[in-house]
Every structure is written in C-alpha cells, then in structure tokens.
Amino acid sequence: MTEYLSYKQAMKYIGCNSYKTLGKLINEGLPIIQVGKTKKISKSAIDEFMKEHQKVINK
C-alpha cells in the first residue's frame, strides 16, 4: 500500500464504508493533501490521528 491513499483506500484502511464518516474524521482534524483536484490522505497521518483520538470505553 502506498503512503498516500485515495479516499476509498483510506476508508478501507480505517475500516469504515461511509464517505460521511470519513468526512466527519476530516472535520475533526484528519489532514488531507490536495494537489490540483486530487485529494489524498497520508497513511501515517491516519495512524497518528487514530492514536491521538483513541478512547478506552468500559462496558
């Protein structure tokens, strides 16, 4: 897998299947890279974002 992922690849990597969910993560601070009209998400940025936003949930 490459370092820079399309939105579809990023969704698969994260484990979600909704562009709405991905949009919510972007609104919460997941950085995107835009070159011209193409938007990509760095795999390492996803890893860092998920690490910073992890929560322990007790049932």
Biopython code that builds the backbone (N, CA, C, O; Angstrom):
import numpy as np
from Bio.PDB.StructureBuilder import StructureBuilder

atoms = [
    (1, "MET", "N", (0.850, -1.175, 0.000)),
    (1, "MET", "CA", (0.000, 0.000, 0.000)),
    (1, "MET", "C", (0.897, 1.241, 0.000)),
    (1, "MET", "O", (1.922, 1.284, 0.681)),
    (2, "THR", "N", (0.505, 2.211, -0.750)),
    (2, "THR", "CA", (1.299, 3.441, -0.837)),
    (2, "THR", "C", (1.081, 4.318, 0.392)),
    (2, "THR", "O", (0.146, 4.103, 1.163)),
    (3, "GLU", "N", (1.939, 5.291, 0.563)),
    (3, "GLU", "CA", (1.836, 6.215, 1.695)),
    (3, "GLU", "C", (0.629, 7.136, 1.546)),
    (3, "GLU", "O", (-0.006, 7.479, 2.543)),
    (4, "TYR", "N", (0.301, 7.542, 0.321)),
    (4, "TYR", "CA", (-0.811, 8.458, 0.102)),
    (4, "TYR", "C", (-1.991, 7.690, -0.473)),
    (4, "TYR", "O", (-1.882, 7.049, -1.518)),
    (5, "LEU", "N", (-3.112, 7.765, 0.218)),
    (5, "LEU", "CA", (-4.273, 6.960, -0.117)),
    (5, "LEU", "C", (-5.395, 7.825, -0.678)),
    (5, "LEU", "O", (-5.586, 8.971, -0.271)),
    (6, "SER", "N", (-6.131, 7.247, -1.624)),
    (6, "SER", "CA", (-7.362, 7.894, -2.082)),
    (6, "SER", "C", (-8.375, 7.802, -0.941)),
    (6, "SER", "O", (-8.165, 7.064, 0.021)),
    (7, "TYR", "N", (-9.460, 8.543, -1.048)),
    (7, "TYR", "CA", (-10.486, 8.469, -0.003)),
    (7, "TYR", "C", (-10.990, 7.034, 0.153)),
    (7, "TYR", "O", (-11.187, 6.561, 1.272)),
    (8, "LYS", "N", (-11.195, 6.351, -0.957)),
    (8, "LYS", "CA", (-11.698, 4.974, -0.915)),
    (8, "LYS", "C", (-10.698, 4.054, -0.222)),
    (8, "LYS", "O", (-11.086, 3.219, 0.596)),
    (9, "GLN", "N", (-9.412, 4.203, -0.545)),
    (9, "GLN", "CA", (-8.376, 3.402, 0.102)),
    (9, "GLN", "C", (-8.279, 3.736, 1.586)),
    (9, "GLN", "O", (-8.097, 2.844, 2.415)),
    (10, "ALA", "N", (-8.401, 5.025, 1.922)),
    (10, "ALA", "CA", (-8.333, 5.454, 3.318)),
    (10, "ALA", "C", (-9.494, 4.863, 4.119)),
    (10, "ALA", "O", (-9.311, 4.431, 5.257)),
    (11, "MET", "N", (-10.680, 4.846, 3.525)),
    (11, "MET", "CA", (-11.834, 4.265, 4.202)),
    (11, "MET", "C", (-11.608, 2.783, 4.480)),
    (11, "MET", "O", (-11.949, 2.291, 5.556)),
    (12, "LYS", "N", (-11.044, 2.085, 3.528)),
    (12, "LYS", "CA", (-10.750, 0.663, 3.720)),
    (12, "LYS", "C", (-9.704, 0.484, 4.816)),
    (12, "LYS", "O", (-9.832, -0.410, 5.653)),
    (13, "TYR", "N", (-8.676, 1.320, 4.819)),
    (13, "TYR", "CA", (-7.608, 1.244, 5.816)),
    (13, "TYR", "C", (-8.153, 1.506, 7.221)),
    (13, "TYR", "O", (-7.774, 0.829, 8.176)),
    (14, "ILE", "N", (-9.044, 2.493, 7.339)),
    (14, "ILE", "CA", (-9.643, 2.841, 8.628)),
    (14, "ILE", "C", (-10.655, 1.789, 9.069)),
    (14, "ILE", "O", (-10.814, 1.524, 10.260)),
    (15, "GLY", "N", (-11.329, 1.200, 8.102)),
    (15, "GLY", "CA", (-12.341, 0.199, 8.408)),
    (15, "GLY", "C", (-13.748, 0.758, 8.425)),
    (15, "GLY", "O", (-14.624, 0.231, 9.111)),
    (16, "CYS", "N", (-13.969, 1.827, 7.670)),
    (16, "CYS", "CA", (-15.326, 2.370, 7.543)),
    (16, "CYS", "C", (-15.745, 2.275, 6.077)),
    (16, "CYS", "O", (-14.902, 2.160, 5.187)),
    (17, "ASN", "N", (-17.039, 2.322, 5.839)),
    (17, "ASN", "CA", (-17.520, 2.210, 4.461)),
    (17, "ASN", "C", (-18.427, 3.370, 4.075)),
    (17, "ASN", "O", (-19.264, 3.252, 3.181)),
    (18, "SER", "N", (-18.246, 4.494, 4.766)),
    (18, "SER", "CA", (-19.105, 5.644, 4.526)),
    (18, "SER", "C", (-18.266, 6.897, 4.305)),
    (18, "SER", "O", (-17.406, 7.238, 5.116)),
    (19, "TYR", "N", (-18.535, 7.575, 3.189)),
    (19, "TYR", "CA", (-17.859, 8.854, 2.938)),
    (19, "TYR", "C", (-18.253, 9.879, 4.010)),
    (19, "TYR", "O", (-17.469, 10.768, 4.343)),
    (20, "LYS", "N", (-19.464, 9.748, 4.542)),
    (20, "LYS", "CA", (-19.928, 10.647, 5.598)),
    (20, "LYS", "C", (-19.055, 10.494, 6.849)),
    (20, "LYS", "O", (-18.685, 11.486, 7.477)),
    (21, "THR", "N", (-18.733, 9.261, 7.200)),
    (21, "THR", "CA", (-17.868, 9.006, 8.354)),
    (21, "THR", "C", (-16.476, 9.563, 8.109)),
    (21, "THR", "O", (-15.891, 10.178, 9.001)),
    (22, "LEU", "N", (-15.941, 9.357, 6.922)),
    (22, "LEU", "CA", (-14.621, 9.892, 6.592)),
    (22, "LEU", "C", (-14.655, 11.420, 6.651)),
    (22, "LEU", "O", (-13.719, 12.037, 7.160)),
    (23, "GLY", "N", (-15.708, 12.028, 6.143)),
    (23, "GLY", "CA", (-15.855, 13.478, 6.203)),
    (23, "GLY", "C", (-15.875, 13.987, 7.637)),
    (23, "GLY", "O", (-15.321, 15.045, 7.932)),
    (24, "LYS", "N", (-16.513, 13.234, 8.529)),
    (24, "LYS", "CA", (-16.552, 13.609, 9.941)),
    (24, "LYS", "C", (-15.139, 13.587, 10.527)),
    (24, "LYS", "O", (-14.764, 14.491, 11.275)),
    (25, "LEU", "N", (-14.363, 12.571, 10.196)),
    (25, "LEU", "CA", (-12.982, 12.489, 10.689)),
    (25, "LEU", "C", (-12.145, 13.651, 10.157)),
    (25, "LEU", "O", (-11.321, 14.211, 10.880)),
    (26, "ILE", "N", (-12.358, 14.008, 8.905)),
    (26, "ILE", "CA", (-11.637, 15.145, 8.310)),
    (26, "ILE", "C", (-12.034, 16.437, 9.029)),
    (26, "ILE", "O", (-11.181, 17.278, 9.314)),
    (27, "ASN", "N", (-13.320, 16.593, 9.320)),
    (27, "ASN", "CA", (-13.781, 17.775, 10.057)),
    (27, "ASN", "C", (-13.214, 17.831, 11.473)),
    (27, "ASN", "O", (-13.055, 18.911, 12.041)),
    (28, "GLU", "N", (-12.910, 16.656, 12.042)),
    (28, "GLU", "CA", (-12.342, 16.583, 13.386)),
    (28, "GLU", "C", (-10.826, 16.760, 13.385)),
    (28, "GLU", "O", (-10.196, 16.767, 14.443)),
    (29, "GLY", "N", (-10.238, 16.905, 12.186)),
    (29, "GLY", "CA", (-8.810, 17.214, 12.141)),
    (29, "GLY", "C", (-7.936, 16.258, 11.354)),
    (29, "GLY", "O", (-6.726, 16.471, 11.271)),
    (30, "LEU", "N", (-8.506, 15.209, 10.772)),
    (30, "LEU", "CA", (-7.693, 14.317, 9.933)),
    (30, "LEU", "C", (-7.220, 15.110, 8.723)),
    (30, "LEU", "O", (-8.040, 15.565, 7.925)),
    (31, "PRO", "N", (-5.904, 15.283, 8.574)),
    (31, "PRO", "CA", (-5.411, 16.126, 7.480)),
    (31, "PRO", "C", (-5.507, 15.455, 6.111)),
    (31, "PRO", "O", (-5.299, 14.249, 5.978)),
    (32, "ILE", "N", (-5.821, 16.251, 5.112)),
    (32, "ILE", "CA", (-5.843, 15.777, 3.731)),
    (32, "ILE", "C", (-4.799, 16.560, 2.937)),
    (32, "ILE", "O", (-4.391, 17.656, 3.319)),
    (33, "ILE", "N", (-4.386, 15.971, 1.833)),
    (33, "ILE", "CA", (-3.423, 16.600, 0.934)),
    (33, "ILE", "C", (-4.146, 16.816, -0.385)),
    (33, "ILE", "O", (-4.713, 15.877, -0.943)),
    (34, "GLN", "N", (-4.129, 18.044, -0.887)),
    (34, "GLN", "CA", (-4.781, 18.324, -2.156)),
    (34, "GLN", "C", (-3.746, 18.813, -3.154)),
    (34, "GLN", "O", (-3.039, 19.790, -2.912)),
    (35, "VAL", "N", (-3.672, 18.119, -4.276)),
    (35, "VAL", "CA", (-2.816, 18.511, -5.390)),
    (35, "VAL", "C", (-3.744, 18.662, -6.591)),
    (35, "VAL", "O", (-4.266, 17.679, -7.115)),
    (36, "GLY", "N", (-3.940, 19.893, -7.013)),
    (36, "GLY", "CA", (-4.921, 20.147, -8.066)),
    (36, "GLY", "C", (-6.297, 19.781, -7.554)),
    (36, "GLY", "O", (-6.728, 20.281, -6.515)),
    (37, "LYS", "N", (-6.989, 18.914, -8.271)),
    (37, "LYS", "CA", (-8.322, 18.471, -7.849)),
    (37, "LYS", "C", (-8.277, 17.147, -7.091)),
    (37, "LYS", "O", (-9.302, 16.676, -6.597)),
    (38, "THR", "N", (-7.100, 16.552, -7.001)),
    (38, "THR", "CA", (-6.947, 15.262, -6.341)),
    (38, "THR", "C", (-6.712, 15.442, -4.852)),
    (38, "THR", "O", (-5.867, 16.235, -4.437)),
    (39, "LYS", "N", (-7.467, 14.700, -4.052)),
    (39, "LYS", "CA", (-7.301, 14.738, -2.601)),
    (39, "LYS", "C", (-6.827, 13.366, -2.131)),
    (39, "LYS", "O", (-7.374, 12.333, -2.516)),
    (40, "LYS", "N", (-5.805, 13.386, -1.295)),
    (40, "LYS", "CA", (-5.233, 12.160, -0.746)),
    (40, "LYS", "C", (-5.110, 12.301, 0.760)),
    (40, "LYS", "O", (-5.143, 13.407, 1.300)),
    (41, "ILE", "N", (-4.969, 11.168, 1.431)),
    (41, "ILE", "CA", (-4.754, 11.141, 2.872)),
    (41, "ILE", "C", (-3.527, 10.289, 3.133)),
    (41, "ILE", "O", (-3.415, 9.172, 2.626)),
    (42, "SER", "N", (-2.618, 10.814, 3.918)),
    (42, "SER", "CA", (-1.392, 10.103, 4.255)),
    (42, "SER", "C", (-1.698, 8.970, 5.241)),
    (42, "SER", "O", (-2.414, 9.166, 6.223)),
    (43, "LYS", "N", (-1.153, 7.798, 4.967)),
    (43, "LYS", "CA", (-1.340, 6.649, 5.848)),
    (43, "LYS", "C", (-0.791, 6.956, 7.242)),
    (43, "LYS", "O", (-1.409, 6.594, 8.244)),
    (44, "SER", "N", (0.356, 7.616, 7.310)),
    (44, "SER", "CA", (0.938, 7.946, 8.617)),
    (44, "SER", "C", (0.081, 8.989, 9.342)),
    (44, "SER", "O", (0.013, 8.980, 10.571)),
    (45, "ALA", "N", (-0.576, 9.891, 8.595)),
    (45, "ALA", "CA", (-1.479, 10.867, 9.211)),
    (45, "ALA", "C", (-2.689, 10.164, 9.817)),
    (45, "ALA", "O", (-3.158, 10.547, 10.889)),
    (46, "ILE", "N", (-3.196, 9.140, 9.138)),
    (46, "ILE", "CA", (-4.307, 8.353, 9.673)),
    (46, "ILE", "C", (-3.878, 7.680, 10.969)),
    (46, "ILE", "O", (-4.597, 7.729, 11.967)),
    (47, "ASP", "N", (-2.703, 7.050, 10.952)),
    (47, "ASP", "CA", (-2.209, 6.354, 12.145)),
    (47, "ASP", "C", (-2.071, 7.320, 13.319)),
    (47, "ASP", "O", (-2.476, 7.003, 14.438)),
    (48, "GLU", "N", (-1.502, 8.492, 13.066)),
    (48, "GLU", "CA", (-1.308, 9.493, 14.117)),
    (48, "GLU", "C", (-2.650, 10.019, 14.634)),
    (48, "GLU", "O", (-2.844, 10.159, 15.841)),
    (49, "PHE", "N", (-3.570, 10.309, 13.715)),
    (49, "PHE", "CA", (-4.894, 10.800, 14.095)),
    (49, "PHE", "C", (-5.618, 9.780, 14.968)),
    (49, "PHE", "O", (-6.193, 10.139, 15.995)),
    (50, "MET", "N", (-5.593, 8.526, 14.568)),
    (50, "MET", "CA", (-6.275, 7.479, 15.325)),
    (50, "MET", "C", (-5.635, 7.317, 16.704)),
    (50, "MET", "O", (-6.337, 7.119, 17.696)),
    (51, "LYS", "N", (-4.322, 7.399, 16.768)),
    (51, "LYS", "CA", (-3.604, 7.281, 18.043)),
    (51, "LYS", "C", (-4.004, 8.423, 18.982)),
    (51, "LYS", "O", (-4.236, 8.203, 20.171)),
    (52, "GLU", "N", (-4.083, 9.639, 18.444)),
    (52, "GLU", "CA", (-4.435, 10.814, 19.250)),
    (52, "GLU", "C", (-5.898, 10.805, 19.698)),
    (52, "GLU", "O", (-6.234, 11.433, 20.701)),
    (53, "HIS", "N", (-6.758, 10.114, 18.981)),
    (53, "HIS", "CA", (-8.183, 10.130, 19.273)),
    (53, "HIS", "C", (-8.706, 8.826, 19.873)),
    (53, "HIS", "O", (-9.918, 8.624, 19.954)),
    (54, "GLN", "N", (-7.810, 7.950, 20.289)),
    (54, "GLN", "CA", (-8.291, 6.688, 20.870)),
    (54, "GLN", "C", (-8.836, 6.919, 22.271)),
    (54, "GLN", "O", (-8.336, 7.757, 23.021)),
    (55, "LYS", "N", (-9.867, 6.163, 22.604)),
    (55, "LYS", "CA", (-10.514, 6.249, 23.913)),
    (55, "LYS", "C", (-10.717, 4.843, 24.440)),
    (55, "LYS", "O", (-10.968, 3.912, 23.675)),
    (56, "VAL", "N", (-10.609, 4.695, 25.745)),
    (56, "VAL", "CA", (-10.910, 3.427, 26.380)),
    (56, "VAL", "C", (-12.368, 3.481, 26.822)),
    (56, "VAL", "O", (-12.770, 4.367, 27.577)),
    (57, "ILE", "N", (-13.134, 2.543, 26.351)),
    (57, "ILE", "CA", (-14.555, 2.510, 26.681)),
    (57, "ILE", "C", (-14.817, 1.295, 27.567)),
    (57, "ILE", "O", (-14.561, 0.155, 27.180)),
    (58, "ASN", "N", (-15.323, 1.560, 28.740)),
    (58, "ASN", "CA", (-15.670, 0.482, 29.680)),
    (58, "ASN", "C", (-17.141, 0.169, 29.546)),
    (58, "ASN", "O", (-17.979, 1.071, 29.508)),
    (59, "LYS", "N", (-17.450, -1.097, 29.474)),
    (59, "LYS", "CA", (-18.862, -1.512, 29.365)),
    (59, "LYS", "C", (-19.457, -1.725, 30.718)),
    (59, "LYS", "O", (-20.632, -2.075, 30.827)),
]
sb = StructureBuilder()
sb.init_structure("model")
sb.init_model(0)
sb.init_chain("A")
sb.init_seg("    ")
for serial, (resi, resn, name, xyz) in enumerate(atoms, 1):
    if name == "N":
        sb.init_residue(resn, " ", resi, " ")
    sb.init_atom(name, np.array(xyz, "f"), 0.0, 1.0, " ", f" {name:<3s}", serial, name[0])
structure = sb.get_structure()
